[in-house]
Amino acid sequence: MFKLTSLNLNGIRSAASKGVEAWIAKLKPDCICVQEVKAQAADVEGRFEELAGLKGHFHFAQKKGYSGVAVYSRHAPSDVIVGYGSKEFDAEGRYVEMRFDTPARKFSVISCYFPSGSSGEERQQAKFRFLDEFDPYLVRLKKQREFILCGDVNIAHQEKDLKNYKSNKKNSGFLPEERAWMTRLLSETGLVDVYRRLKPDTTEECYTWWSNRGQAYLNNVGWRLDYHLATPAIAQLARTEAIYKAEKFSDHAPITVEYELAL
């Protein structure tokens, strides 16, 4: 089995202070994709190059304390791709891809952090630009190789993916345009929402993010923003899923999927 986890850290130093490394050591994933590292190379050096014996590969944002993604793996990759070729968004540290190529299969694990539009209209428009250019990129990649994209997508796709869907229809993360983009990704682009393949009908169990306002976490007023998006043949190999909520490392919960897959 290939055990793959995704977690928005909301700062790697903050998550480390809350015990995330000890949890990873107990979980023993093959790979963990993390987002919002919120650190630079100098901050990682000598401390976070490895977590629980897994070696990290990073895409740092140019802006200090902002964004940043990584994939930690116990398996040595055949190649690492940093950024997806975007003039605008590669500077924000949003994409790192580890490739595991064998004679039998070309396969990638991707950690990706989609922009949030919640801070205002300017960032919402940036989010739309990201979606517009990222979809054709994934179409091209899917023609070349199998992959699992893990990350904070910042979109709740369906009404069952968040608690208060009626009051959020005009809010970033649940806008009609964003949800339509996700529908196209799963239908026309042909990627598979792995969690929904395994758990098609769950509601309150599925949340992976809670606002820090009020008592959202305590009352489970959450959103499902963290995904495994896989090419169809890989998605068919998914066997189990788990969203871990017993400990709180950030405002997101880690989601782990086991695939019947050997690297």
Buried (B, 14 or more C-beta within 10 A) or exposed (E): EBBBBBBBBBBBBBBBEBEBBEBBEEBEBBBBBBBBBBBBEEBBEEEBBEBBEBBBBBBBBEEEEBBBBBBBBBBEBEEBBBBBEBEEBBEBBBBBBBBBEEEEBBBBBBBBBBBBBEEEEEBBEBBBBBBEBBBEEBBEBBEEBBBBBBBBBBBBBBEBBBBEBEEBEEEBBBBEEBBEBBEEBBEEBEBBBBBBBBEEEBBEEBBBBBEEEEEBBEEEBBBBBBBBBBBEEBBEBBEEBBBBBEEBBBBBBBBBBBBEBEB
